[in-house]
């Protein structure tokens, strides 16, 4: 009896403080586009980015709930980066989720499948399948988590930004089963030093090769270059990048912003003179994240 009382108070504390976490499977039954192989997922400590996850073949969502007093009904699905070969699961995942909780926002960290011929029938679509499934799952279970189903955004860092932008530009095509015809369109996008393009001129070739292989066709390159896929239905976007980024050119953010602006899609872009890929030394987290929250408030995603 004492054990149950302790668990009850521990759970109550987690809910009140906004650090209640639940890890859920992304798919109820079979994972689409997957081969029956051994799960060799590996979590590795890393001094620079806390923790990285390799060989992801079983996707999950980790739910971060804000306190009931702060909860405002907005949700963000977070896609960590890692060049489509690993996931920076804490620095670009749980750390950001907890910051969203402090602003009353429910956050979900998506541990998406990493492209692999060993684990997938078609490695080019596994990650976008998981992103669409995450949007579908959160929207269909919005009431359970006290979420407004019309205020569900997606956030991505680096290659995770490419995935988030894919979700925002390719939602008209169902990469997954969607029997309820649930909207797979994110309501807004938050793209942090994102890979946007797979073109030779500005694209991140490492991410492209991991997703599409070393010899992609011209049609594949065009299809997966998000700046070329913007329409009037593309959701609003917040973008931020450092001009000193030598890993992923800031032109990725600039060209995507220009495509959004030309099409009439609301967008905001912040380019920092100081800083590098990953914002490891600049700008400070509070700086760029504060601008992100301000944009969400200014555009009615946070009430």
ChimeraX attribute file (.defattr): number of C-alpha atoms within 10 A of each C-alpha:
attribute: neighborCount
match mode: 1-to-1
recipient: residues
	/A:1	5
	/A:2	7
	/A:3	7
	/A:4	9
	/A:5	10
	/A:6	11
	/A:7	11
	/A:8	11
	/A:9	11
	/A:10	12
	/A:11	14
	/A:12	14
	/A:13	14
	/A:14	15
	/A:15	18
	/A:16	15
	/A:17	17
	/A:18	25
	/A:19	19
	/A:20	20
	/A:21	17
	/A:22	11
	/A:23	13
	/A:24	12
	/A:25	14
	/A:26	21
	/A:27	16
	/A:28	7
	/A:29	7
	/A:30	7
	/A:31	19
	/A:32	15
	/A:33	15
	/A:34	19
	/A:35	14
	/A:36	9
	/A:37	10
	/A:38	9
	/A:39	11
	/A:40	10
	/A:41	11
	/A:42	11
	/A:43	15
	/A:44	10
	/A:45	10
	/A:46	10
	/A:47	6
	/A:48	9
	/A:49	14
	/A:50	13
	/A:51	17
	/A:52	21
	/A:53	19
	/A:54	18
	/A:55	18
	/A:56	22
	/A:57	24
	/A:58	19
	/A:59	20
	/A:60	20
	/A:61	24
	/A:62	22
	/A:63	22
	/A:64	25
	/A:65	30
	/A:66	30
	/A:67	23
	/A:68	13
	/A:69	11
	/A:70	17
	/A:71	20
	/A:72	21
	/A:73	22
	/A:74	24
	/A:75	32
	/A:76	24
	/A:77	28
	/A:78	30
	/A:79	30
	/A:80	31
	/A:81	28
	/A:82	20
	/A:83	23
	/A:84	25
	/A:85	19
	/A:86	21
	/A:87	29
	/A:88	25
	/A:89	24
	/A:90	17
	/A:91	18
	/A:92	27
	/A:93	26
	/A:94	22
	/A:95	12
	/A:96	19
	/A:97	26
	/A:98	21
	/A:99	17
	/A:100	23
	/A:101	23
	/A:102	17
	/A:103	16
	/A:104	23
	/A:105	27
	/A:106	28
	/A:107	30
	/A:108	30
	/A:109	26
	/A:110	27
	/A:111	27
	/A:112	27
	/A:113	28
	/A:114	28
	/A:115	26
	/A:116	21
	/A:117	13
	/A:118	14
	/A:119	22
	/A:120	21
	/A:121	14
	/A:122	16
	/A:123	20
	/A:124	21
	/A:125	18
	/A:126	26
	/A:127	25
	/A:128	23
	/A:129	21
	/A:130	27
	/A:131	30
	/A:132	27
	/A:133	20
	/A:134	27
	/A:135	24
	/A:136	22
	/A:137	16
	/A:138	21
	/A:139	23
	/A:140	14
	/A:141	13
	/A:142	19
	/A:143	12
	/A:144	9
	/A:145	17
	/A:146	16
	/A:147	20
	/A:148	14
	/A:149	20
	/A:150	17
	/A:151	19
	/A:152	25
	/A:153	26
	/A:154	29
	/A:155	31
	/A:156	27
	/A:157	28
	/A:158	28
	/A:159	29
	/A:160	32
	/A:161	27
	/A:162	32
	/A:163	32
	/A:164	33
	/A:165	34
	/A:166	23
	/A:167	27
	/A:168	28
	/A:169	25
	/A:170	21
	/A:171	17
	/A:172	12
	/A:173	10
	/A:174	15
	/A:175	20
	/A:176	19
	/A:177	11
	/A:178	13
	/A:179	6
	/A:180	8
	/A:181	9
	/A:182	12
	/A:183	18
	/A:184	24
	/A:185	22
	/A:186	29
	/A:187	21
	/A:188	26
	/A:189	25
	/A:190	27
	/A:191	29
	/A:192	29
	/A:193	31
	/A:194	32
	/A:195	34
	/A:196	33
	/A:197	30
	/A:198	26
	/A:199	15
	/A:200	10
	/A:201	10
	/A:202	16
	/A:203	20
	/A:204	23
	/A:205	21
	/A:206	17
	/A:207	22
	/A:208	26
	/A:209	17
	/A:210	17
	/A:211	23
	/A:212	21
	/A:213	17
	/A:214	11
	/A:215	10
	/A:216	13
	/A:217	11
	/A:218	9
	/A:219	9
	/A:220	14
	/A:221	19
	/A:222	15
	/A:223	17
	/A:224	24
	/A:225	24
	/A:226	26
	/A:227	24
	/A:228	16
	/A:229	18
	/A:230	23
	/A:231	17
	/A:232	13
	/A:233	14
	/A:234	24
	/A:235	21
	/A:236	21
	/A:237	25
	/A:238	22
	/A:239	25
	/A:240	23
	/A:241	31
	/A:242	25
	/A:243	19
	/A:244	16
	/A:245	19
	/A:246	10
	/A:247	16
	/A:248	27
	/A:249	23
	/A:250	24
	/A:251	20
	/A:252	24
	/A:253	28
	/A:254	19
	/A:255	17
	/A:256	25
	/A:257	22
	/A:258	15
	/A:259	19
	/A:260	23
	/A:261	15
	/A:262	13
	/A:263	14
	/A:264	14
	/A:265	18
	/A:266	17
	/A:267	20
	/A:268	16
	/A:269	16
	/A:270	17
	/A:271	16
	/A:272	18
	/A:273	13
	/A:274	14
	/A:275	18
	/A:276	21
	/A:277	22
	/A:278	22
	/A:279	18
	/A:280	12
	/A:281	11
	/A:282	16
	/A:283	18
	/A:284	12
	/A:285	13
	/A:286	10
	/A:287	10
	/A:288	19
	/A:289	17
	/A:290	12
	/A:291	15
	/A:292	20
	/A:293	16
	/A:294	14
	/A:295	18
	/A:296	19
	/A:297	12
	/A:298	11
	/A:299	13
	/A:300	10
	/A:301	21
	/A:302	18
	/A:303	11
